[in-house]
Structure formats: structure tokens, C-alpha cells
């Protein structure tokens, strides 16, 4: 039987702390502590346009996402984002 839910019944809010999502001893945390990627901003400085187009995703976020994807053998970025750590 198909039931109908009110708006109040459908809306669920889940509060999560990012620190709780990844265990303290996970490889991703160790990698994050060791990698110094500030130089990426200087290298890619000329590729950004200040007044044209939509805001970009942070270059370091994309680089870390690619590293995680390849390190764990995940085939797609979407699956990488869905993967529980």
C-alpha cells in the first residue's frame, strides 16, 4: 500500500561532525598530515579567472580526491565521494 507522508515526516536533518566520519588512525588522515600542497595554488594561479564564470572547486580538494581515488582503486569520482572511510 502506498502511503503519503506529510512534509514534516519526509524532512530529516542529520547533524554530523566531519571529525567523526573518518577514524583517527585512517590512512587518509596520515596522508593529509604529510602532504604539503600549498605550492599547487602558485602553479595554477594563471588558470583562474577572477571575474568570469562560476567559482571553481579548490584545486587541492580535486588533487586529494584524485589521490584517494587511485590509492584505494576506486573507479569513479562519484563512487569515491560515496565511499565510507
N, C-alpha and C positions, 0 to 999 in steps of 0.2 A: 504494500500500500504506500502510495506517495503522500507524504505529509508535507505540510507547508510550515515553514518556520518564520517567526517574526524577525525583524531586523535585529532586535536585541539578542535573539537566540543565535543568529548567524555570526555576529561580530564577536571575535575572540581576540583578545590582546595578550600577547606573551612577552613578558619582560625578561630579557636575558643579558647577562654581563659577558662581554667578549672574552674576558679572562677565564670564565668558566667553560667556554666552548672547547678550548684546546688544553690538554693536560700539561702540567708544569714541566714534565720531562720529555715532551714530544720533540721529535726531530725538527719540526718546523720552528719551534721556539729557539732551539740551539742555532739553527741556520740564521734566524733573524738577528740574534745577538752577534754572530760572527761576521755577517755581511755588512760592509760599509759601501753603500750605493749612492752616496751624495754626488759623486762625480757624474752620474747619469744626467742630472739637470744641466750641467755645463755642456756636456756633449750634445744634448738635444735642444739646447736653448734656441737655436735658429729655426727649429721646426715648428714652433708655436707661433700663432698669430694672436696678438693681444686684442684686436678689435673686430675679428671676423670669424663667424662660425660658432658652433656650440662649444661649451667648455669641455676640455679633454679629460680623460681618466689619467690619474697620476702615472707618470712613466715608471716609477719604481713599483707601483702596485701591479702593473702589467708584467714587468720583468719578474717579480716574485711569483706571480700567478703562473707564468711560463715555466719557471724553475720547479715549482711544486708539481705541475702537470707532468713534466718529464721525469722528475725524481721518483714519483710514485707510479709511473706508467699509465697515467690516465689519458684517454684518447681525445677528449674534448674539453674545452674551457667550461662549458655548461656543466659537465659531469664533475669537473674539478670544484666548481662552486657548490655543488650538491653534496660532495663527499664529506662525510663526517670525519673529523680528525680524531 
